Amino acid sequence: MNKMFNKFVEWFLRVAIAAGFLSASADRFGWWPAEVSAWGNWKAFEAYTASLLFYLPDWMVTISAGVSTILEVIFGIALLTTFKTPLIAFCSGVLTLLFAMGMVIGIGIKAPLDYSAFTASAAAFALSIISYESGKNKRH
């Protein structure tokens, strides 16, 4: 394939995954207008997290909500800055796959399909491979 097209695909994946992470995180802090928000505030996001992780004690749900948000912000920024992209993209794929599996366990298969959680995970894994190969080719 054309190198320029490959770079475009890599850039598009990087920006799309980062935007998804950063938008979702912003929503949890009420930074999106209420009419377009999924949660709109931290308390609503914690309640949603509790519905997915119903089998965990409340203190672990709170920690899970916080850790997932911190990771999404870090991964989102790192993807935009191209810092360690193969590793960050792989970790993003794992995180998004964990979200998808949490949805399946907590509320059923329809939610991760409707929210394209499996697709986002696959895209992150693809970015990991593409950026690794791209970096490897620069060294040779």
Backbone bond lengths (Angstrom), bond angles and torsions (degrees), N, CA, C in turn:
res aa  C-N    CA-C-N  psi(-1)  N-CA   C-N-CA  omega(-1)  CA-C   N-CA-C  phi
1 M - - - 1.463 - - 1.522 110.35 -
2 N 1.262 114.55 162.82 1.450 123.40 179.25 1.532 110.41 -66.15
3 K 1.332 117.74 131.81 1.473 121.63 -179.17 1.527 111.80 -60.96
4 M 1.323 116.46 -37.90 1.465 119.57 -179.10 1.536 110.07 -65.96
5 F 1.318 117.29 -39.85 1.456 120.64 177.92 1.532 109.98 -65.26
6 N 1.316 117.92 -42.44 1.463 121.80 177.59 1.518 111.27 -59.77
7 K 1.326 116.97 -42.03 1.478 120.24 178.51 1.523 110.03 -65.38
8 F 1.340 117.21 -38.01 1.458 120.57 177.73 1.530 110.40 -62.72
9 V 1.337 117.03 -46.31 1.467 121.07 179.89 1.525 109.83 -60.94
10 E 1.321 117.19 -44.29 1.468 121.05 178.38 1.530 110.35 -60.25
11 W 1.324 116.54 -45.69 1.468 120.78 178.96 1.531 110.88 -63.22
12 F 1.320 116.99 -44.36 1.457 121.70 -178.84 1.529 111.04 -61.71
13 L 1.317 117.03 -45.93 1.470 120.48 176.99 1.517 110.57 -60.87
14 R 1.312 116.88 -45.39 1.463 121.89 -179.20 1.535 111.01 -57.58
15 V 1.314 116.46 -50.07 1.471 121.64 -177.56 1.529 111.14 -68.95
16 A 1.331 117.43 -41.72 1.466 120.51 -177.73 1.532 111.41 -64.87
17 I 1.315 117.07 -43.94 1.467 120.18 -179.99 1.527 110.10 -67.79
18 A 1.328 116.41 -44.58 1.467 120.27 178.80 1.527 110.73 -60.86
19 A 1.319 117.42 -44.33 1.467 120.93 -179.48 1.529 111.16 -62.31
20 G 1.320 116.65 -40.45 1.468 119.60 177.74 1.517 111.81 -61.46
21 F 1.330 116.63 -46.02 1.465 120.78 178.85 1.526 111.44 -63.22
22 L 1.316 116.64 -48.12 1.471 120.10 -175.22 1.528 111.69 -70.90
23 S 1.320 117.91 -35.16 1.464 120.55 177.35 1.522 110.99 -66.12
24 A 1.330 116.58 -45.37 1.470 120.30 179.37 1.528 110.71 -61.94
25 S 1.320 116.39 -40.95 1.472 120.03 178.83 1.526 110.76 -65.46
26 A 1.320 116.72 -43.00 1.464 120.32 178.39 1.523 111.34 -60.79
27 D 1.322 116.91 -37.66 1.461 122.12 178.81 1.529 110.52 -59.51
28 R 1.320 116.96 -42.24 1.468 121.64 -178.12 1.521 112.55 -63.65
29 F 1.324 116.11 -24.66 1.461 120.45 179.62 1.525 112.36 -98.82
30 G 1.339 116.76 7.92 1.457 120.88 176.45 1.509 113.87 76.45
31 W 1.323 117.97 23.59 1.460 121.44 -177.31 1.518 113.68 -87.64
32 W 1.328 117.67 -3.72 1.456 122.47 173.24 1.528 107.92 -106.74
33 P 1.339 117.52 149.69 1.470 119.37 177.28 1.533 110.69 -59.49
34 A 1.312 116.54 146.83 1.471 122.62 -176.50 1.525 112.34 -54.64
35 E 1.327 117.84 -37.97 1.466 120.25 -175.79 1.534 113.76 -69.56
36 V 1.326 117.50 -13.62 1.474 119.82 177.87 1.533 112.40 -118.61
37 S 1.310 117.02 8.98 1.467 120.98 -176.92 1.520 112.52 -89.20
38 A 1.330 114.35 144.92 1.463 120.45 172.44 1.528 109.63 -82.02
39 W 1.329 116.23 -42.19 1.470 121.43 -178.84 1.527 111.07 -117.27
40 G 1.301 116.90 -48.29 1.456 121.30 176.88 1.514 115.80 85.13
41 N 1.331 116.89 -20.11 1.463 120.01 177.96 1.527 109.32 -163.31
42 W 1.313 114.68 167.56 1.460 120.66 -175.82 1.529 112.35 -64.17
43 K 1.313 116.92 -41.25 1.469 121.01 -177.54 1.532 110.71 -60.91
44 A 1.316 116.78 -42.82 1.467 120.59 178.52 1.530 110.76 -66.28
45 F 1.332 116.48 -37.52 1.466 119.26 177.76 1.522 110.75 -66.30
46 E 1.316 117.55 -40.90 1.467 120.23 177.36 1.533 110.88 -62.81
47 A 1.323 117.33 -38.89 1.469 120.37 177.84 1.528 110.56 -64.29
48 Y 1.333 116.92 -40.67 1.460 120.82 176.82 1.532 110.23 -63.71
49 T 1.334 116.27 -44.61 1.463 120.93 178.11 1.523 109.88 -58.96
50 A 1.321 116.71 -41.39 1.473 120.83 178.72 1.521 111.44 -62.61
51 S 1.339 117.45 -33.98 1.468 119.44 178.86 1.530 111.31 -69.52
52 L 1.319 116.79 -29.31 1.465 120.44 177.91 1.524 111.64 -81.32
53 L 1.314 115.35 -35.57 1.472 121.14 -176.23 1.524 110.68 -110.23
54 F 1.310 115.79 43.22 1.469 122.51 -175.79 1.525 113.16 -56.12
55 Y 1.298 117.41 -22.48 1.469 122.67 -176.85 1.532 113.05 -85.09
56 L 1.347 117.10 -4.40 1.464 120.87 179.49 1.524 110.89 -99.95
57 P 1.334 117.03 152.39 1.466 119.25 173.76 1.530 110.28 -66.80
58 D 1.320 116.07 156.49 1.468 121.43 -176.06 1.524 113.08 -53.12
59 W 1.326 118.18 -41.22 1.464 119.98 -176.85 1.529 110.99 -64.90
60 M 1.333 117.14 -32.18 1.469 120.04 177.86 1.529 111.47 -75.08
61 V 1.324 116.84 -32.25 1.464 120.69 175.74 1.523 109.21 -64.23
62 T 1.326 116.68 -44.42 1.475 121.20 178.80 1.520 110.52 -60.34
63 I 1.315 116.77 -45.29 1.467 120.68 178.44 1.527 110.50 -64.21
64 S 1.314 117.52 -42.69 1.470 121.60 179.47 1.524 111.15 -60.93
65 A 1.315 116.77 -42.57 1.467 120.70 178.91 1.533 110.00 -62.63
66 G 1.320 116.17 -44.18 1.461 120.30 -179.76 1.517 113.00 -67.32
67 V 1.311 116.62 -46.15 1.469 120.78 -179.11 1.526 110.59 -64.09
68 S 1.329 117.08 -43.59 1.467 118.83 -179.34 1.527 110.90 -62.93
69 T 1.319 116.96 -38.57 1.460 120.22 179.03 1.520 111.06 -67.73
70 I 1.312 117.22 -44.65 1.468 120.81 177.99 1.525 110.45 -59.43
71 L 1.334 116.50 -45.40 1.471 119.78 179.64 1.524 111.50 -63.87
72 E 1.321 117.50 -40.48 1.464 119.76 178.75 1.526 111.49 -62.38
73 V 1.318 117.19 -41.02 1.470 120.06 179.08 1.532 109.89 -66.59
74 I 1.325 116.88 -47.08 1.467 120.44 -179.87 1.527 110.61 -61.78
75 F 1.332 116.99 -48.18 1.463 119.94 -179.02 1.524 111.01 -64.36
76 G 1.328 117.16 -41.22 1.461 120.61 179.56 1.517 112.07 -60.04
77 I 1.322 116.51 -47.44 1.466 120.43 179.39 1.524 110.26 -66.49
78 A 1.322 117.59 -44.06 1.464 120.77 -179.33 1.531 111.13 -60.86
79 L 1.328 117.27 -39.86 1.463 119.47 179.14 1.532 111.34 -64.92
80 L 1.306 116.96 -34.24 1.469 119.98 178.38 1.523 112.35 -73.77
81 T 1.312 116.42 -26.67 1.463 119.62 -178.48 1.525 112.21 -95.33
82 T 1.300 118.57 -2.38 1.467 126.08 -179.59 1.530 113.12 65.26
83 F 1.313 117.65 21.03 1.462 121.30 179.19 1.528 110.04 -75.47
84 K 1.333 116.74 118.54 1.471 122.80 175.91 1.537 111.64 47.82
85 T 1.308 116.38 47.86 1.463 120.85 -173.48 1.526 114.56 -53.50
86 P 1.334 120.40 -46.50 1.477 116.92 -178.99 1.532 112.58 -57.30
87 L 1.317 117.37 -42.77 1.465 121.27 179.95 1.522 111.57 -69.70
88 I 1.316 116.90 -47.22 1.469 120.83 -178.74 1.529 110.60 -63.91
89 A 1.317 116.63 -40.57 1.470 119.68 178.82 1.523 110.40 -65.47
90 F 1.325 117.81 -41.75 1.461 120.37 177.86 1.535 110.25 -61.25
91 C 1.332 116.83 -46.90 1.469 120.59 178.43 1.529 110.93 -62.29
92 S 1.327 117.31 -36.07 1.464 121.37 176.52 1.527 110.76 -63.69
93 G 1.317 116.05 -39.26 1.461 120.45 177.21 1.518 111.58 -63.65
94 V 1.329 116.05 -42.62 1.470 120.10 178.11 1.526 110.11 -64.01
95 L 1.334 116.68 -46.88 1.463 120.56 -179.16 1.527 110.97 -59.59
96 T 1.311 116.78 -46.17 1.460 120.36 -178.91 1.529 111.27 -67.59
97 L 1.320 117.16 -35.18 1.465 120.07 175.37 1.531 110.38 -65.43
98 L 1.322 117.31 -38.18 1.469 120.37 175.60 1.528 110.61 -63.40
99 F 1.346 116.76 -40.17 1.467 119.62 175.96 1.531 109.66 -59.84
100 A 1.323 116.30 -47.04 1.467 120.63 -178.39 1.523 111.10 -60.87
101 M 1.319 116.43 -44.60 1.462 119.61 -179.89 1.533 110.97 -66.96
102 G 1.328 117.24 -35.94 1.459 120.72 175.01 1.515 111.36 -61.03
103 M 1.329 116.21 -40.93 1.459 120.37 177.52 1.523 110.83 -64.57
104 V 1.322 117.07 -43.39 1.469 120.69 179.97 1.522 109.71 -59.79
105 I 1.327 116.67 -48.18 1.469 120.89 -178.16 1.524 111.24 -67.88
106 G 1.330 116.74 -43.44 1.460 121.09 -173.95 1.511 115.55 -78.57
107 I 1.344 117.03 -40.65 1.466 118.53 -173.39 1.525 114.17 -135.85
108 G 1.321 118.09 -0.04 1.459 120.47 175.35 1.517 113.65 109.15
109 I 1.311 115.55 171.64 1.463 122.93 -173.66 1.528 113.86 -70.54
110 K 1.330 117.43 -26.89 1.466 119.95 -174.37 1.531 113.06 -63.08
111 A 1.328 117.82 -40.51 1.465 120.71 -176.45 1.532 112.81 -60.09
112 P 1.331 119.85 -51.54 1.467 117.35 -179.60 1.529 113.02 -66.95
113 L 1.329 116.72 -25.06 1.464 118.99 174.93 1.521 110.20 -72.49
114 D 1.337 117.15 -45.60 1.465 120.95 179.77 1.533 112.08 -63.95
115 Y 1.324 117.39 -37.15 1.466 121.82 -179.42 1.517 112.56 -89.65
116 S 1.320 117.58 4.98 1.464 123.27 178.80 1.525 112.93 54.52
117 A 1.321 116.32 35.85 1.469 120.30 -178.85 1.527 111.43 -65.75
118 F 1.339 116.97 -39.41 1.466 118.93 177.37 1.527 110.49 -67.32
119 T 1.315 116.32 -37.39 1.462 121.03 178.24 1.525 110.67 -64.37
120 A 1.318 117.06 -44.04 1.468 120.88 178.33 1.522 110.58 -62.58
121 S 1.321 116.68 -40.60 1.457 120.44 178.16 1.526 110.52 -62.98
122 A 1.325 116.63 -47.45 1.461 120.77 178.77 1.531 111.13 -61.10
123 A 1.331 116.68 -39.15 1.471 120.60 178.23 1.525 111.01 -62.99
124 A 1.317 116.82 -40.81 1.466 120.14 178.86 1.527 110.70 -65.83
125 F 1.327 117.25 -42.05 1.464 119.69 176.82 1.532 110.56 -63.81
126 A 1.328 117.17 -39.84 1.468 120.62 177.29 1.528 110.71 -62.62
127 L 1.330 116.83 -43.36 1.465 120.42 177.54 1.522 110.74 -60.03
128 S 1.315 116.44 -39.60 1.459 120.32 178.66 1.527 110.68 -58.46
129 I 1.315 116.35 -46.40 1.466 120.87 -179.55 1.527 111.08 -68.19
130 I 1.323 116.71 -46.79 1.464 121.21 -178.39 1.528 110.70 -60.56
131 S 1.322 116.98 -46.12 1.468 119.49 -177.26 1.524 111.52 -71.19
132 Y 1.328 117.32 -32.79 1.465 120.37 175.46 1.523 110.00 -64.39
133 E 1.334 116.35 -48.44 1.467 120.98 179.86 1.521 111.13 -63.36
134 S 1.325 116.48 -39.59 1.458 121.17 178.87 1.526 110.84 -62.51
135 G 1.324 116.68 -44.54 1.465 121.46 177.74 1.511 112.46 -66.25
136 K 1.315 116.04 -38.05 1.469 121.62 179.84 1.530 109.52 -65.29
137 N 1.324 116.46 -39.78 1.462 120.36 -179.60 1.526 112.23 -68.58
138 K 1.330 117.09 -28.00 1.479 120.40 178.25 1.521 110.84 -70.63
139 R 1.336 117.20 -29.46 1.446 121.03 -177.36 1.525 112.52 -79.01
140 H 1.318 117.10 -17.07 1.479 120.41 -177.60 1.492 112.10 -100.60
